[in-house]
Amino acid sequence: VDLRLVADAARHYDAAGRLSRWPAKESRRLLALWVLWSRLPKGETFTEAQVNERLRALHLFDDPALLRRGMVDLGLVWRTRDGRAYGRVEQRPPAEALALIRHLGRAAVA
């Protein structure tokens, strides 16, 4: 595990574990998307509005569409062709993502 990468990525979160800014580096962006993925409930189907609502609670720069699209593009979330339904794709996160998820889990995360 690259602990330096995890520590750098953790700087993008506030004390409550919310993503405070979108990282400039792609490697940190990918970790941020994994953290968001980890905070979506397993086995549930959501409307676009419900996904947006959940994402708004998890970040501070008010761009749920950017985050939602990123998760879909990365294969972390599935979406129907018409965009009416979304759901989390179950898979094992990479080692750095797991370390960041665990680190942020110590914060008061919703």
Backbone as CSV, one residue per row, in Angstrom:
resi,resn,N_x,N_y,N_z,CA_x,CA_y,CA_z,C_x,C_y,C_z
1,VAL,0.849,-1.180,0.000,0.000,0.000,0.000,0.891,1.239,0.000
2,ASP,0.590,2.164,-0.869,1.314,3.439,-0.929,0.682,4.388,0.091
3,LEU,1.234,4.392,1.296,0.666,5.199,2.379,0.795,6.693,2.113
4,ARG,1.785,7.092,1.361,1.930,8.508,1.001,0.782,8.951,0.111
5,LEU,0.394,8.103,-0.831,-0.759,8.387,-1.698,-2.037,8.478,-0.869
6,VAL,-2.208,7.561,0.059,-3.397,7.555,0.919,-3.442,8.825,1.771
7,ALA,-2.315,9.199,2.357,-2.264,10.403,3.186,-2.553,11.651,2.354
8,ASP,-2.011,11.707,1.153,-2.264,12.859,0.282,-3.741,12.914,-0.110
9,ALA,-4.323,11.777,-0.432,-5.738,11.735,-0.802,-6.618,12.134,0.379
10,ALA,-6.227,11.773,1.585,-7.017,12.082,2.778,-7.111,13.583,3.018
11,ARG,-6.170,14.345,2.502,-6.203,15.811,2.668,-7.346,16.468,1.918
12,HIS,-8.009,15.727,1.055,-9.127,16.260,0.280,-10.464,16.128,1.008
13,TYR,-10.420,15.697,2.275,-11.627,15.459,3.072,-11.639,16.359,4.301
14,ASP,-12.848,16.721,4.738,-12.969,17.506,5.967,-13.012,16.556,7.170
15,ALA,-13.131,17.119,8.356,-13.118,16.323,9.590,-14.281,15.343,9.675
16,ALA,-15.369,15.620,8.962,-16.529,14.726,8.956,-16.427,13.667,7.864
17,GLY,-15.325,13.647,7.124,-15.137,12.645,6.082,-15.785,12.983,4.758
18,ARG,-16.162,14.252,4.560,-16.759,14.673,3.288,-15.666,15.159,2.344
19,LEU,-15.801,14.828,1.084,-14.853,15.266,0.064,-14.984,16.779,-0.091
20,SER,-13.947,17.510,0.253,-14.043,18.974,0.261,-13.699,19.600,-1.075
21,ARG,-12.897,18.917,-1.876,-12.545,19.432,-3.205,-12.199,18.265,-4.117
22,TRP,-12.416,18.473,-5.405,-12.120,17.443,-6.393,-10.616,17.448,-6.636
23,PRO,-9.943,16.323,-6.440,-8.484,16.291,-6.602,-8.031,16.604,-8.025
24,ALA,-6.889,17.243,-8.129,-6.324,17.574,-9.434,-5.709,16.336,-10.098
25,LYS,-5.142,15.454,-9.292,-4.463,14.273,-9.840,-5.432,13.109,-9.999
26,GLU,-5.294,12.435,-11.130,-6.174,11.309,-11.462,-6.130,10.209,-10.402
27,SER,-4.953,9.910,-9.872,-4.841,8.834,-8.878,-5.661,9.152,-7.625
28,ARG,-5.723,10.418,-7.244,-6.512,10.819,-6.080,-8.004,10.833,-6.410
29,ARG,-8.325,11.175,-7.653,-9.728,11.147,-8.091,-10.287,9.734,-8.015
30,LEU,-9.505,8.766,-8.482,-9.956,7.373,-8.449,-10.213,6.920,-7.015
31,LEU,-9.328,7.291,-6.115,-9.538,6.931,-4.712,-10.796,7.593,-4.158
32,ALA,-11.027,8.853,-4.534,-12.229,9.556,-4.075,-13.496,8.843,-4.552
33,LEU,-13.489,8.359,-5.790,-14.656,7.654,-6.312,-14.876,6.344,-5.566
34,TRP,-13.804,5.658,-5.206,-13.939,4.433,-4.422,-14.532,4.715,-3.051
35,VAL,-14.112,5.827,-2.443,-14.676,6.185,-1.131,-16.177,6.421,-1.266
36,LEU,-16.581,7.153,-2.288,-18.010,7.402,-2.507,-18.744,6.088,-2.736
37,TRP,-18.166,5.218,-3.550,-18.748,3.898,-3.802,-18.988,3.168,-2.480
38,SER,-17.991,3.234,-1.576,-18.093,2.495,-0.314,-19.226,3.006,0.569
39,ARG,-19.673,4.213,0.304,-20.720,4.820,1.124,-22.115,4.682,0.519
40,LEU,-22.203,4.019,-0.609,-23.511,3.690,-1.187,-23.923,2.316,-0.662
41,PRO,-25.159,2.163,-0.250,-25.606,0.866,0.275,-25.545,-0.242,-0.777
42,LYS,-25.182,-1.424,-0.324,-25.143,-2.606,-1.190,-26.552,-3.033,-1.562
43,GLY,-26.703,-3.540,-2.778,-27.936,-4.203,-3.171,-29.154,-3.324,-3.338
44,GLU,-28.996,-2.015,-3.317,-30.142,-1.123,-3.483,-30.109,-0.484,-4.872
45,THR,-31.286,-0.149,-5.354,-31.425,0.561,-6.618,-31.920,1.966,-6.305
46,PHE,-31.329,2.946,-6.970,-31.633,4.345,-6.722,-32.054,5.055,-7.999
47,THR,-32.861,6.072,-7.851,-33.117,6.971,-8.973,-31.933,7.926,-9.064
48,GLU,-31.841,8.647,-10.169,-30.769,9.631,-10.308,-30.843,10.668,-9.194
49,ALA,-32.050,11.110,-8.876,-32.229,12.103,-7.816,-31.750,11.564,-6.470
50,GLN,-32.004,10.296,-6.186,-31.562,9.701,-4.922,-30.039,9.591,-4.859
51,VAL,-29.420,9.211,-5.970,-27.955,9.147,-6.008,-27.389,10.544,-5.792
52,ASN,-27.947,11.533,-6.481,-27.474,12.907,-6.322,-27.590,13.368,-4.870
53,GLU,-28.705,13.044,-4.236,-28.924,13.439,-2.835,-27.863,12.820,-1.928
54,ARG,-27.585,11.541,-2.129,-26.563,10.871,-1.319,-25.191,11.492,-1.559
55,LEU,-24.869,11.750,-2.827,-23.565,12.332,-3.139,-23.422,13.745,-2.583
56,ARG,-24.492,14.519,-2.620,-24.434,15.877,-2.054,-24.091,15.838,-0.564
57,ALA,-24.544,14.819,0.127,-24.251,14.693,1.558,-22.793,14.282,1.806
58,LEU,-22.115,13.800,0.767,-20.767,13.266,0.923,-19.666,14.168,0.379
59,HIS,-20.050,15.300,-0.229,-19.026,16.215,-0.752,-19.473,17.659,-0.592
60,LEU,-18.535,18.588,-0.726,-18.804,19.986,-0.416,-18.753,20.928,-1.614
61,PHE,-18.488,20.437,-2.823,-18.363,21.345,-3.962,-19.549,21.281,-4.920
62,ASP,-20.595,20.619,-4.525,-21.885,20.588,-5.217,-21.806,20.256,-6.707
63,ASP,-21.239,19.095,-7.004,-21.238,18.612,-8.382,-21.495,17.103,-8.391
64,PRO,-22.712,16.689,-7.987,-22.988,15.252,-7.937,-22.941,14.589,-9.314
65,ALA,-23.221,15.339,-10.371,-23.187,14.749,-11.717,-21.770,14.310,-12.077
66,LEU,-20.776,15.109,-11.743,-19.377,14.755,-11.992,-19.036,13.455,-11.279
67,LEU,-19.425,13.350,-10.038,-19.120,12.170,-9.237,-19.894,10.956,-9.719
68,ARG,-21.160,11.142,-10.017,-22.012,10.038,-10.492,-21.469,9.486,-11.809
69,ARG,-21.166,10.379,-12.744,-20.626,9.933,-14.034,-19.278,9.235,-13.873
70,GLY,-18.452,9.778,-12.976,-17.153,9.148,-12.742,-17.287,7.734,-12.219
71,MET,-18.218,7.521,-11.307,-18.426,6.175,-10.772,-18.976,5.231,-11.835
72,VAL,-19.865,5.721,-12.684,-20.396,4.890,-13.766,-19.274,4.554,-14.751
73,ASP,-18.491,5.557,-15.140,-17.402,5.334,-16.104,-16.357,4.353,-15.582
74,LEU,-16.123,4.380,-14.277,-15.134,3.490,-13.662,-15.695,2.087,-13.406
75,GLY,-17.010,1.916,-13.568,-17.630,0.616,-13.346,-17.943,0.344,-11.887
76,LEU,-17.989,1.403,-11.082,-18.316,1.244,-9.665,-19.819,1.244,-9.437
77,VAL,-20.535,1.863,-10.357,-21.986,1.981,-10.283,-22.549,1.628,-11.652
78,TRP,-23.636,0.851,-11.686,-24.316,0.573,-12.952,-25.452,1.576,-13.112
79,ARG,-25.841,1.751,-14.357,-26.927,2.674,-14.681,-27.705,2.093,-15.851
80,THR,-29.021,2.235,-15.811,-29.816,1.791,-16.953,-29.580,2.758,-18.113
81,ARG,-29.882,2.306,-19.312,-29.651,3.142,-20.509,-30.372,4.477,-20.432
82,ASP,-31.563,4.480,-19.851,-32.336,5.721,-19.764,-31.948,6.571,-18.552
83,GLY,-31.026,6.083,-17.724,-30.549,6.845,-16.576,-31.527,6.930,-15.416
84,ARG,-32.528,6.087,-15.436,-33.542,6.140,-14.365,-33.160,5.354,-13.129
85,ALA,-32.278,4.385,-13.272,-31.917,3.540,-12.137,-30.403,3.376,-12.057
86,TYR,-29.919,3.371,-10.826,-28.492,3.233,-10.535,-28.321,2.236,-9.404
87,GLY,-27.167,1.594,-9.358,-26.861,0.695,-8.256,-25.369,0.466,-8.144
88,ARG,-24.945,0.108,-6.972,-23.525,-0.143,-6.695,-23.123,-1.489,-7.281
89,VAL,-21.977,-1.557,-7.925,-21.425,-2.794,-8.454,-20.481,-3.361,-7.392
90,GLU,-20.786,-4.549,-6.912,-19.975,-5.148,-5.849,-18.655,-5.656,-6.416
91,GLN,-17.570,-5.224,-5.784,-16.220,-5.617,-6.169,-15.269,-5.232,-5.042
92,ARG,-14.070,-5.745,-5.086,-13.084,-5.429,-4.046,-12.278,-4.208,-4.478
93,PRO,-12.244,-3.185,-3.642,-11.453,-1.993,-3.961,-9.955,-2.304,-3.962
94,PRO,-9.175,-1.513,-4.696,-7.718,-1.662,-4.642,-7.194,-1.364,-3.223
95,ALA,-5.983,-1.786,-2.954,-5.407,-1.665,-1.612,-5.405,-0.226,-1.097
96,GLU,-5.008,0.732,-1.928,-4.966,2.129,-1.480,-6.369,2.657,-1.184
97,ALA,-7.340,2.256,-1.979,-8.722,2.678,-1.735,-9.229,2.107,-0.411
98,LEU,-8.932,0.843,-0.147,-9.335,0.236,1.129,-8.692,0.960,2.303
99,ALA,-7.421,1.311,2.165,-6.730,2.020,3.248,-7.373,3.385,3.484
100,LEU,-7.713,4.099,2.414,-8.345,5.408,2.564,-9.744,5.281,3.164
101,ILE,-10.505,4.310,2.707,-11.854,4.068,3.241,-11.766,3.799,4.742
102,ARG,-10.819,2.976,5.141,-10.640,2.666,6.569,-10.206,3.905,7.347
103,HIS,-9.274,4.655,6.783,-8.795,5.869,7.439,-9.937,6.856,7.649
104,LEU,-10.740,7.075,6.614,-11.842,8.026,6.709,-12.962,7.484,7.579
105,GLY,-13.054,6.178,7.727,-14.066,5.575,8.579,-13.931,5.999,10.024
106,ARG,-12.761,6.473,10.372,-12.537,6.967,11.740,-13.177,8.330,11.928
107,ALA,-13.463,9.029,10.807,-14.166,10.323,10.888,-15.647,10.033,11.066
108,ALA,-16.385,11.033,11.444,-17.846,10.898,11.628,-18.514,10.904,10.275
109,VAL,-18.515,9.765,9.597,-19.045,9.654,8.238,-20.512,9.223,8.283
110,ALA,-21.320,9.825,7.427,-22.749,9.477,7.344,-22.927,8.117,6.712
